[in-house]
Amino acid sequence: MDRFTVEVISQTPNPQQTIYAAMHQDYAEGFVWEERDRFPDETKCGEVIVKQLLAGNRGHYGPLEHPQIVLNCGWFPHSTMQQIRTHRVGISFDVQSFRYTGQRVVDVVEGKREVEEVFYLRPLGFYSDRQGKKYEYNLEQRQQDIEWCLEACRRYQRRILEGFSEEHARGLIPFDVRQHWVMSANVRSLMHLVDLRWKADAQLEAQKLCEHLWKPFQAWVPEIADWYESNRLKKARLAP
Ligand SMILES: Cc1cc2nc3c(=O)[nH]c(=O)nc-3n(C[C@H](O)[C@H](O)[C@H](O)COP(=O)(O)OP(=O)(O)OC[C@H]3O[C@@H](n4cnc5c(N)ncnc54)[C@H](O)[C@@H]3O)c2cc1C
């Protein structure tokens, strides 16, 4: 759907061994670093983590907080960014504030960018409101909304030319301007975010973000992701 993108900037290279080491230190008499050459391989560590920490909802999540993944999320609407930023434990964000520049808004007026490269509008189709009432977003309405965004870009440009600061003029642009952000999370905090934002009543675009977050997560910690898929994914089993 849409232009939504998530790419990995960096990640702990041996995440499941890292979690294993932390778990092992919980009960080992010795200094676990000295055993690092004898740690089981990534897959085996993943299996041990599932068995010892995750299975049966033991709630022993601490060791999962050590490995970090740093992701670049792109072209999501401002509203999705706002929602994702409410998750503040174990997650850190950097996002453009529009205080310093808003050149891409001006680019729309100058014909250098499409309206939809800068603003997000939902695809045509049928939707329902929070009370379950259905409605259609049709072609004519969507075209009118594109015009509305274009008009707002023109107003933004005019105010900038009149000498406004970017932080003042940004108040004129439509709410769902697209944003890119860098987000770092650990294995536990990412799963917690997915608990809350991939469930059926989360906003559509937040669910799409989770779909995109899931691919790098799965490639990074496959055994843990596999356990999560079978036990928690989309089941709204929320952490306290
Ligand atoms: C479907 C949905 C709709 C929402 N609608 C709105 C809305 O309309 N407006 C709005 O403002 N927010 C809204 N939220 C955000 C919501 O209220 C939470 O702020 C958000 O989901 C962050 O989750 P979290 O508390 O689990 O935080 P995280 O930062 O992900 O924290 C992880 C966990 O740490 C613990 N924790 C974190 N901070 C504290 C603390 N201060 N005290 C005690 N324990 C803490 C909790 O156990 C928490 O679950 C919505 C969330 C969802 C999922």
The ligand as a Gaussian input file, in Angstrom:
#p B3LYP/6-31G(d) Opt

LIG

0 1
 C       -5.730000       2.040000      19.607000
 C       -5.058000       3.156000      20.366000
 C       -5.638000       4.417000      20.452000
 C       -5.016000       5.453000      21.160000
 N       -5.585000       6.696000      21.196000
 C       -4.954000       7.737000      21.805000
 C       -5.480000       9.069000      21.788000
 O       -6.554000       9.324000      21.254000
 N       -4.757000      10.053000      22.372000
 C       -3.566000       9.823000      23.021000
 O       -2.977000      10.761000      23.567000
 N       -3.050000       8.578000      23.045000
 C       -3.700000       7.547000      22.457000
 N       -3.135000       6.293000      22.471000
 C       -1.818000       6.138000      23.106000
 C       -1.872000       5.343000      24.426000
 O       -2.604000       6.017000      25.413000
 C       -0.432000       5.110000      24.929000
 O        0.149000       6.336000      25.283000
 C        0.428000       4.484000      23.866000
 O       -0.214000       3.360000      23.334000
 C        1.810000       4.146000      24.447000
 O        1.791000       2.836000      24.961000
 P        2.412000       2.429000      26.352000
 O        1.770000       3.126000      27.490000
 O        2.346000       0.969000      26.362000
 O        3.877000       3.092000      26.265000
 P        5.308000       2.556000      25.987000
 O        6.206000       3.704000      25.917000
 O        5.288000       1.681000      24.781000
 O        5.652000       1.824000      27.339000
 C        5.798000       0.445000      27.497000
 C        5.230000       0.011000      28.827000
 O        5.980000       0.627000      29.873000
 C        5.128000       0.946000      30.979000
 N        5.074000       2.419000      31.159000
 C        5.479000       3.360000      30.264000
 N        5.358000       4.591000      30.767000
 C        4.851000       4.438000      31.989000
 C        4.476000       5.374000      32.999000
 N        4.620000       6.672000      32.853000
 N        3.970000       4.861000      34.136000
 C        3.827000       3.534000      34.336000
 N        4.163000       2.596000      33.410000
 C        4.665000       3.057000      32.260000
 C        3.750000       0.406000      30.623000
 O        3.651000      -0.927000      31.101000
 C        3.783000       0.414000      29.117000
 O        2.843000      -0.464000      28.538000
 C       -3.762000       5.231000      21.786000
 C       -3.173000       3.957000      21.696000
 C       -3.791000       2.937000      20.984000
 C       -3.103000       1.597000      20.898000

